[in-house]
């Protein structure tokens, strides 16, 4: 199955709380649906989590079915 990955979506502060972010996200979701993506994955800032949850995004657990997203953090560049 094909997955879509959303990264670096933001609205400049003077334009926040005007529906701009919701309109952008609606366009991304519509495109993902048109392309038949099985999942749309993102890594939001803590502040953005409620915004994405209102749009139907969930924290992966049993509610996401058998699909799991695993992340491997790159090793520290300073030897740690």
C-alpha positions in Angstrom: 0.0 0.0 0.0 1.1 3.5 -0.6 1.6 6.0 2.2 1.8 9.7 2.0 4.1 11.8 4.3 3.3 15.3 5.2 6.2 17.5 6.4 6.9 21.1 7.2 3.3 22.4 6.9 2.9 25.7 8.7 1.1 29.0 8.6 2.9 32.3 9.3 1.8 33.7 12.6 0.0 36.8 11.2 -2.3 34.4 9.2 -3.1 31.8 11.9 -6.6 31.2 13.2 -8.1 32.2 10.0 -8.7 28.8 8.5 -5.6 28.9 6.3 -4.1 25.8 7.9 -7.3 23.9 7.7 -7.7 24.7 4.0 -4.1 23.6 3.3 -4.7 20.4 5.2 -8.0 19.7 3.5 -6.2 20.0 0.1 -3.5 17.6 1.2 -6.0 15.1 2.5 -8.1 15.4 -0.7 -5.0 14.8 -2.8 -4.0 11.8 -0.7 -7.5 10.4 -1.1 -7.4 10.9 -4.9 -4.1 9.1 -5.1 -5.4 6.2 -3.0 -3.0 6.5 -0.2 -3.6 3.9 2.6 -2.2 6.2 5.3 -1.2 9.8 5.6 1.7 10.1 8.1 3.1 13.2 9.8 5.2 14.1 12.8 3.6 17.3 14.3 5.0 19.6 16.9 3.3 19.1 20.3 1.5 22.4 19.7 0.0 21.1 16.4 -1.3 17.8 17.7 -4.8 19.1 18.6 -5.1 20.6 15.1 -4.3 17.3 13.4 -6.5 15.3 15.8 -9.4 17.5 14.9 -8.8 16.5 11.2 -9.0 12.8 12.1 -5.4 11.9 12.7 -4.8 9.5 15.5 -1.8 8.3 17.5 -0.8 4.9 16.1 -2.0 2.1 18.3 -4.6 -0.6 17.9 -7.0 1.9 16.3 -4.6 2.1 13.3 -5.0 -1.6 12.5 -1.9 -3.7 11.9 0.1 -0.8 10.3 2.9 0.5 12.4 5.3 3.3 11.9 8.7 2.8 13.3 11.3 5.5 13.6 15.1 5.1 14.0 16.8 8.1 15.3 20.1 8.9 13.7 23.2 8.4 15.9 24.5 11.6 17.6 27.2 13.3 15.5 29.2 14.0 18.7 29.9 10.3 19.5 27.0 9.8 21.9 
